[in-house]
Amino acid sequence: MSDITANSASGAPRKGSLLVQDGRTQRRNAAERRFQIYGMIAVSVAVLALIFLLTSIVRNGIGAFSQTFITLDVVLAEDKLDKTGNRDRDEMAKVSTFGYAPLITAAIEDRIAAEGIEIEGLSKPVDLISKQAAADLRDFVLANTDRVGETVEFQFLASGRIDGYYKGRVTMASAELDSNVTPQQLMLADALKDTGALERTFNWGFITSPDASENRPEASGLGVAILGSLYMMIVVLVLALPIGVAASIYLEEFAPKNRLTDLIEVNISNLAAVPSIVFGILGLAIFINFAGLPQSAPIVGGLVLTLMTLPTIIIATRASLKSVPPSIREAALGVGASKMQTVFHHVLPLAAPGILTGTIIGLAQALGETAPLLLIGMVAFVREYPGAPPEGFFDPASALPVQIYNWTTRSDPAFVERASGAIIVLLVFLLLMNLIAIILRRRFERRW
């Protein structure tokens, strides 16, 4: 009720000019201004919290995308790597990583001597190099057996402590109390950096390499986790989209309105609110214990996430179908189209933007789930990449959110940096998926 109608209802004529606000109008306008201020404050607080969160994640995780490397000239001694001299890969594979460690030790000692570096109290200079170095050198030799007997320039990962020294996690003072690094080794690293043997560059291995043990944080990567998440999203997309859209079309356009369909609709809404860990328990009971599917396999993770995503897709699809005006259906039926022709030729194309948006948002939600994947065994330590589809769907794999969880439970500070870097990668994937949803919505949007 406005002030004018209120005054008219009371029978009391309004005194004064209409251009001058009375007390009641002033109070109403003041309340509206206060509400606008409250809204601006709420939005500002939300934006500041988001900026603080993103800044914290980027600050802690950006270092994971760069890594410290040491370049050395390694002599691939034939008497140690290929005693028979016939370059038989199977025979050379019998030489373990312990056989390659002396070559790396000799290489760094030769580099120190060549540069004339002298540091009092220095011991174990090879500790500057990651324990992954021997395995990397072995893989190189087995892939290039013809290089045995030559001197090759090889770029090794620096150890986690040396890398942390150049990222601010390790100092001279902390090195005195650390059993994994000494101040003399840090001084050696500085000397090697001055000669150009040690440098910090972009770390592609963080994106492509598999996970590593707790003693090798510098060698840990997201390769297996990214591939596992990709396989699971393929399974979810192939199963959840057709099933969810078909169920929505039937419930919205063809199913009779009775108690049974009302019960189904209520249960779908309830399933959308069920905690994700419940779906993990369901997947463990049905897909692993009953169906006998392998643990830690993308197929199981994809099936569990499909069950979790279906209610979201169904609800979004039904909302999109409802948004199509009834006049579209009436016009199609009026010119002789059947019910199915009306739905698939007229209603569904108009609802496609909302359906695609809801599907991608459901996939993005599934991509970030951790709890159900922990229950089906995807928390296992996996070093081998899953194979190509379809066999790869049944191979052991990890997932991005589970990899983040794993790294946060490890004690070395370098893994905290890795976890924040993995969060950045996950956020980039989510941002791309939401961007695709916007593009598809704009692309298929039709106005009437």
Protein Blocks (a to p, Z undefined) as FASTA:
>chain_A
ZZklmmmmnopacedjfkbccfklmmmmmmmmmmmmmmmmmmmmmmmmmmmmmmmmmmmm
mmmmpccdddddddddfklmmmnonopaklmmmpcfklmmmmmmmmmmmmmmmnopaceh
iahkllmpcfklmmmmmmmmmmmmmlgoiacdddddddfklmmmmnopacfklmmmpckb
cfklmmmmmmmmmnopaccdddfklmmmccddfklmmlgcfklmmmmmmmmmmmmmmmmm
mmmmmmmmmmmmmmccdfklmmmmmmmmmmmmpcfklmmmmmmmmmmmmnopaehiaklm
mmmmmmmmmmmmmmmmmmmmmmpcfklmmmmmmnopafklmmmmmmmmmmmmmmmmmmmm
mmmmmmmpmklmmmnopmpccfbdcdddfklmmpccddfklmmmmmmmpmblklmmmmmm
mmmmmmmmmmmmmmmmmmmmmmmpccZZ
